[in-house]
Each structure stands twice: as structure tokens, then as C-alpha cells.
Amino acid sequence: MNSFRSWPACLPLLAAVLLAAPLSSPAQDNAVVTAAPPSTPSQTLSLPADAAAAADQDGSVTFIGTATVLIRYGGMTILTDPNFLHKGNHVQLGYGLTSERLTEPAMPIEALPPIDLVILSHFHGDHFDQLVQEKLPRTIPVVTTPQSAVALENLGFAKRYPLATWDTLVVTKGQTVLRISAMPGRHGPPVLAGLLPSVMGSMLDFSSAGKPDYRMYISGDTLVYDDLKEIPQRFPEVDLALLHLGGTRILGVMKVTMDGADGVRMMQLVAPRHAIPIHYNDYTVFKSPLSDFEQAVKAAELQNRVTYLKHGETYRFAPREK
């Protein structure tokens, strides 16, 4: 199946890519990264407390599809990269490119529970589709890149929290505190840097009573590259990683998200105690199926550190023992 509906419209992008190609090779994998302390909070957000919801300190991750998950912990409900288009719908990827959805989301957007905030890795149609742009309440806080915050402002979203790399937003709700820190991300090789939206990963640090409870890493749509080596130095002891896979390819040629082997490399780099793959098999531009990651995980003997969720399934976790 052709991933794109309008091949002639792709030609300007292909020409731009070829003209932008760098003359030098990217940095080598053995580059040295200097450790740096975590950045200080750059922004804050206070949410109304919900005593009933906060009573249950166990957390959960529910997979809706693509990169869309519901994260619940300590009375907070977080939605990531909302994508609720149905099977057969087409998403806009820019430059006249579209991609067809091959699956159904686990729930319609109308069935969502009350959402405290949205974490948006970048403004692309398969992460913030036209249905979401129409139906998501404009008052929901959205944490995203500075570039994506401008697009959201143009759509009328009033509560935007743009984060540059390593910046942090501190969110409080009752006794629960969540630090959201923007991680490095690069949506494709350097040759495409100026043609694709800026992207961020996210580190979620949940705490209560002044002590850390749980650390979760969300990769965002990134490839594995040198800047990511600083993540484990700044943020060691990751409890759970949500890995955006799929091996997305632009024009069927240039890879712009991690494939199965990259997902294992990311696990080895960030060293989470556990990992869940997301962002695979849902769109025609996803060229690396989940089975690629499963095979790479087995080859690396990491099976006991990975959980595979089908659409609608939930992974449950408990806070660290204090």
C-alpha cells in the first residue's frame, strides 16, 4: 500500500531534502558528554485537588493507540499525543503528505475521562489530529515544544506550557507533585532537521511527601543520537520507558522514528527497569512492525523488562518503596 496519496506533492520535499544534505557526517557514537545537574523549574502549574482520586497511589498506563496513552497517578490523569482518528481516516503530515490509519483507537475522544493535562511531543497530525483539534477543550493545559505551542495558540488553546530541552514544569495536585522535564529528541536525520517539527521527549517524576515515587521516560518521535547520552547522566534510575517505535519513513526512504533495533538501543542507553513499546502498526508510514522490536528484544535477552500492550490494555505500577 502506498503510504502517501499524492506523490507529485512529495517532490518539493524530496528536492528540499537533497539540497539540504550536509557535507559532513554526524557526530560519532563515542562522543563524550559532560554531566550536568538537572535544570531548575522553569514553570509551575497548580491543579485543583481531588481527594478521592488521590487516595489510590498506584499508577497505570493505558494504551489507546499510536503514541496516545492515559497515565494515572496520585489523582492526576495525563493524556499523551492525542490521536483519535478512526481506521481508514487520513492524517496530514505536511508538504502535501498524508497517511492512512490502519487501526481503531481503544476509545473515541468523547469517552475520555477528565484530563488534567496533555503532553504533546510535537505538532504532527498523527499526534494531534484534526478530530482532536476540533474537540479537545481549549482550556486543557498542554505541555509541548515552543514551536508546537505557537501552533496551539493559533488554534485557540489557552493554557500552553512550552519547554525547551532540559526545561521543567512542576505540576501540583493535592499532595502529588509531578516534574515534567523536556528531553532531547530529533525527528529524523540531520538532513531533515529543518523540514520536520521540533520534538521533545519527556521525563515524568512523580513524588509525594517530598520523596520521589516513580520516574517515567517518554521518548517522543526521535532517533537514537548522541544528545540522548546525557539523559541517564541527568536522570538515572528510570522506572518505566514508553518507546515511540514504528520505523516511520518519509517518502518510504528516510527513517524518522525508531525501528525495533533502535528501540533496544534506547533501552540499553536509558536503562529503564521496564519498557512499553508504543507508536507502531497504526499508520501506513510505520514501516517497522512490532515484531521487529520483539525479535530485537529477544536477541538482547531483555524479555523480562518489556510489557506489550494491545489497544485498551493497561499496565499498572506502584510507587517505589521509601
C-alpha positions as CSV (number, residue, x, y, z in Angstrom):
1,M,0.0,0.0,0.0
2,N,1.3,3.4,-0.9
3,S,1.9,5.5,2.3
4,F,1.2,8.8,0.6
5,R,-1.8,9.7,-1.5
6,S,-0.2,12.5,-3.6
7,W,3.3,11.5,-4.9
8,P,3.7,14.7,-7.1
9,A,3.2,16.8,-3.9
10,C,6.1,15.0,-2.4
11,L,8.6,16.2,-5.0
12,P,9.2,19.7,-3.4
13,L,10.1,17.9,-0.1
14,L,12.4,15.5,-1.8
15,A,14.2,18.4,-3.6
16,A,14.5,20.3,-0.3
17,V,16.0,17.2,1.4
18,L,18.6,16.7,-1.3
19,L,19.5,20.4,-1.4
20,A,19.8,20.5,2.4
21,A,22.1,17.4,2.7
22,P,25.1,18.1,4.9
23,L,28.6,17.7,3.5
24,S,30.0,16.2,6.8
25,S,28.9,13.1,8.7
26,P,27.1,13.3,12.1
27,A,29.0,13.0,15.4
28,Q,30.3,9.6,16.2
29,D,28.6,7.4,18.8
30,N,31.7,7.6,21.1
31,A,31.4,11.3,21.7
32,V,32.0,12.3,25.3
33,V,29.1,14.0,27.1
34,T,29.7,16.2,30.2
35,A,27.3,15.5,33.0
36,A,25.2,18.4,34.2
37,P,22.8,18.8,37.1
38,P,19.0,18.8,36.4
39,S,17.7,22.2,35.4
40,T,15.7,24.3,37.9
41,P,11.9,24.6,37.4
42,S,11.1,27.0,34.7
43,Q,7.3,27.0,35.1
44,T,4.6,25.8,37.5
45,L,1.0,24.6,37.3
46,S,-1.4,24.1,40.2
47,L,-4.4,21.8,39.7
48,P,-7.5,21.6,41.9
49,A,-7.1,18.7,44.4
50,D,-9.3,15.6,44.1
51,A,-9.1,13.8,47.4
52,A,-11.0,10.7,46.2
53,A,-8.7,10.1,43.2
54,A,-5.6,10.9,45.1
55,A,-6.3,8.2,47.7
56,D,-5.1,5.4,45.3
57,Q,-1.3,5.9,45.0
58,D,-0.9,3.1,42.5
59,G,-0.4,4.2,38.9
60,S,-1.4,3.0,35.5
61,V,-0.6,3.4,31.8
62,T,-3.5,2.6,29.3
63,F,-2.6,2.3,25.7
64,I,-5.1,3.9,23.3
65,G,-3.1,3.6,20.1
66,T,-0.3,5.3,18.2
67,A,1.6,7.4,20.8
68,T,-1.6,8.0,22.8
69,V,-1.7,6.8,26.4
70,L,-3.5,7.7,29.5
71,I,-1.3,7.9,32.6
72,R,-2.9,8.0,36.0
73,Y,-1.1,8.5,39.3
74,G,-1.9,10.2,42.6
75,G,-5.1,11.8,41.4
76,M,-3.5,13.1,38.1
77,T,-4.7,12.0,34.7
78,I,-2.4,12.7,31.8
79,L,-3.0,12.3,28.1
80,T,-0.1,12.0,25.7
81,D,0.0,12.8,21.9
82,P,-3.8,12.6,21.4
83,N,-4.7,10.7,18.2
84,F,-8.3,9.6,17.8
85,L,-8.9,9.2,14.1
86,H,-10.6,6.0,13.0
87,K,-9.4,3.2,10.7
88,G,-9.4,4.4,7.1
89,N,-9.1,8.1,8.0
90,H,-6.1,10.0,6.7
91,V,-3.8,12.2,8.7
92,Q,-2.0,15.3,7.4
93,L,1.8,15.2,7.7
94,G,2.7,18.4,5.9
95,Y,4.1,19.1,2.5
96,G,1.0,17.6,0.9
97,L,1.8,14.2,2.5
98,T,-0.9,12.1,4.1
99,S,-1.0,8.7,5.8
100,E,-3.9,6.3,6.3
101,R,-4.8,4.9,9.8
102,L,-4.9,1.1,9.8
103,T,-6.3,0.6,13.3
104,E,-9.0,1.8,15.6
105,P,-8.2,3.7,18.8
106,A,-9.1,2.0,22.0
107,M,-11.8,4.6,22.7
108,P,-13.4,7.6,21.0
109,I,-12.3,11.0,22.1
110,E,-15.8,11.5,23.6
111,A,-15.2,8.7,26.1
112,L,-12.1,10.2,27.7
113,P,-12.2,10.7,31.4
114,P,-11.5,14.2,32.8
115,I,-7.9,15.2,31.7
116,D,-5.6,17.3,33.9
117,L,-3.1,18.0,31.2
118,V,-1.8,16.9,27.8
119,I,1.9,16.1,26.9
120,L,2.5,16.7,23.2
121,S,5.9,15.6,21.9
122,H,5.4,17.6,18.7
123,F,2.7,19.0,16.4
124,H,2.2,16.4,13.8
125,G,-1.2,15.0,12.5
126,D,-0.7,11.5,14.0
127,H,0.0,13.1,17.4
128,F,-2.6,15.9,17.4
129,D,-5.1,15.1,14.6
130,Q,-7.9,17.1,13.1
131,L,-10.5,15.5,15.4
132,V,-8.5,16.4,18.5
133,Q,-8.1,20.0,17.1
134,E,-11.8,20.2,16.9
135,K,-13.0,18.5,20.1
136,L,-10.3,18.8,22.7
137,P,-11.3,21.6,25.2
138,R,-9.3,24.7,24.7
139,T,-8.8,25.1,28.5
140,I,-6.8,21.8,29.0
141,P,-3.1,22.6,29.8
142,V,-0.8,21.3,27.1
143,V,2.9,20.8,27.7
144,T,4.9,20.8,24.5
145,T,7.8,22.3,22.5
146,P,8.0,26.1,21.9
147,Q,7.3,25.5,18.2
148,S,4.2,23.4,18.8
149,A,3.0,26.0,21.4
150,V,2.7,28.5,18.6
151,A,0.6,26.2,16.5
152,L,-1.7,25.5,19.5
153,E,-2.0,29.3,20.2
154,N,-3.2,29.7,16.6
155,L,-5.9,27.0,17.3
156,G,-7.1,28.8,20.4
157,F,-5.6,26.6,23.2
158,A,-5.3,29.0,26.1
159,K,-3.0,27.1,28.5
160,R,0.3,26.3,26.8
161,Y,3.5,25.3,28.6
162,P,6.4,25.4,26.1
163,L,9.5,23.6,27.3
164,A,12.9,23.8,25.6
165,T,15.3,20.9,26.1
166,W,16.0,20.3,29.9
167,D,13.4,22.8,31.0
168,T,10.9,21.7,33.6
169,L,7.3,22.3,34.5
170,V,6.3,21.5,38.1
171,V,2.7,20.4,38.4
172,T,1.0,20.1,41.8
173,K,-2.4,18.5,42.6
174,G,-3.1,18.0,46.3
175,Q,-0.2,16.0,47.8
176,T,1.1,14.8,44.4
177,V,3.9,16.7,42.6
178,L,4.9,15.9,39.0
179,R,8.0,17.3,37.4
180,I,7.8,17.2,33.6
181,S,11.3,17.8,32.1
182,A,11.8,18.1,28.3
183,M,14.3,15.6,27.0
184,P,16.3,15.8,23.7
185,G,14.7,14.4,20.6
186,R,15.4,14.6,16.9
187,H,12.7,13.6,14.5
188,G,14.9,12.1,11.8
189,P,18.4,12.5,10.4
190,P,20.2,15.9,10.3
191,V,19.3,16.3,6.6
192,L,15.6,16.6,7.6
193,A,16.1,18.8,10.7
194,G,14.7,22.0,9.1
195,L,11.8,20.2,7.4
196,L,10.2,18.3,10.3
197,P,8.7,19.8,13.5
198,S,10.9,20.1,16.6
199,V,10.2,17.2,19.0
200,M,10.8,16.6,22.7
201,G,10.9,13.5,24.9
202,S,9.6,13.8,28.4
203,M,10.8,12.7,31.8
204,L,7.9,12.4,34.4
205,D,9.0,12.5,38.0
206,F,6.1,11.7,40.4
207,S,6.6,12.5,44.1
208,S,4.6,12.8,47.3
209,A,5.5,13.9,50.8
210,G,8.7,15.3,49.4
211,K,10.1,12.0,48.3
212,P,10.4,10.5,44.8
213,D,7.8,7.9,43.9
214,Y,8.2,7.0,40.2
215,R,10.2,8.1,37.2
216,M,8.8,7.6,33.7
217,Y,10.5,8.4,30.3
218,I,8.6,9.0,27.1
219,S,10.9,9.0,24.1
220,G,8.8,11.1,21.7
221,D,9.4,10.6,18.0
222,T,13.2,10.5,17.9
223,L,16.0,8.5,16.5
224,V,18.9,7.4,18.8
225,Y,21.6,10.0,18.6
226,D,24.4,11.5,20.7
227,D,22.4,14.1,22.7
228,L,20.4,11.3,24.3
229,K,23.5,10.1,26.1
230,E,23.1,12.9,28.6
231,I,19.7,11.6,29.7
232,P,21.0,8.8,32.0
233,Q,23.6,11.2,33.5
234,R,20.9,13.7,34.4
235,F,18.1,11.3,35.1
236,P,19.3,7.9,36.3
237,E,17.1,5.1,37.7
238,V,14.2,5.3,35.2
239,D,11.4,3.0,36.3
240,L,9.4,2.9,33.0
241,A,10.1,3.9,29.5
242,L,7.4,4.4,26.8
243,L,9.2,4.0,23.4
244,H,7.9,5.5,20.2
245,L,8.8,2.9,17.5
246,G,7.3,2.3,14.1
247,G,10.4,3.0,11.9
248,T,8.4,5.8,10.2
249,R,9.8,6.6,6.8
250,I,9.3,9.8,4.8
251,L,8.9,9.0,1.1
252,G,9.4,5.4,2.0
253,V,13.2,6.1,2.3
254,M,14.2,8.3,5.2
255,K,13.7,6.9,8.7
256,V,12.4,9.5,11.2
257,T,11.4,7.3,14.2
258,M,13.0,4.4,15.9
259,D,12.6,0.9,14.5
260,G,12.9,-2.3,16.5
261,A,16.7,-2.4,16.8
262,D,16.7,1.3,17.7
263,G,14.2,0.6,20.5
264,V,16.6,-1.9,22.1
265,R,19.5,0.6,21.7
266,M,17.4,3.2,23.5
267,M,16.6,0.7,26.3
268,Q,20.3,0.0,26.7
269,L,21.1,3.7,26.8
270,V,18.4,5.0,29.2
271,A,18.4,1.7,31.2
272,P,14.8,1.7,32.4
273,R,13.7,-1.0,34.8
274,H,10.8,-1.7,32.4
275,A,9.7,-0.6,28.9
276,I,6.5,-0.5,26.9
277,P,6.6,0.0,23.1
278,I,4.0,2.3,21.6
279,H,3.6,4.2,18.2
280,Y,3.7,1.2,15.8
281,N,1.5,-0.6,13.3
282,D,-1.2,2.1,13.3
283,Y,-0.3,4.1,10.1
284,T,0.9,3.3,6.6
285,V,4.1,5.3,7.2
286,F,5.1,2.9,10.0
287,K,7.4,0.5,8.2
288,S,8.9,-1.4,11.2
289,P,6.2,-3.7,12.8
290,L,6.2,-4.5,16.4
291,S,7.6,-8.0,15.6
292,D,10.9,-6.2,14.7
293,F,11.2,-4.9,18.3
294,E,10.1,-8.3,19.7
295,Q,12.9,-10.0,17.8
296,A,15.5,-7.4,18.8
297,V,14.4,-7.7,22.5
298,K,14.8,-11.5,22.4
299,A,18.2,-11.2,20.8
300,A,19.3,-8.8,23.5
301,E,17.7,-11.1,26.2
302,L,15.6,-8.2,27.6
303,Q,12.2,-10.0,27.5
304,N,11.7,-9.7,31.3
305,R,12.0,-5.9,31.0
306,V,9.3,-5.4,28.4
307,T,5.5,-5.4,28.5
308,Y,3.4,-5.5,25.3
309,L,0.1,-3.8,25.5
310,K,-2.8,-4.2,23.0
311,H,-5.1,-1.2,22.4
312,G,-7.1,-0.7,25.5
313,E,-4.9,-2.7,27.8
314,T,-3.4,-1.3,31.0
315,Y,0.0,-1.6,32.7
316,R,-0.2,-1.0,36.5
317,F,2.7,0.2,38.6
318,A,3.3,1.0,42.3
319,P,5.5,3.8,43.8
320,R,9.0,2.9,44.9
321,E,9.3,1.8,48.5
322,K,10.5,4.7,50.7
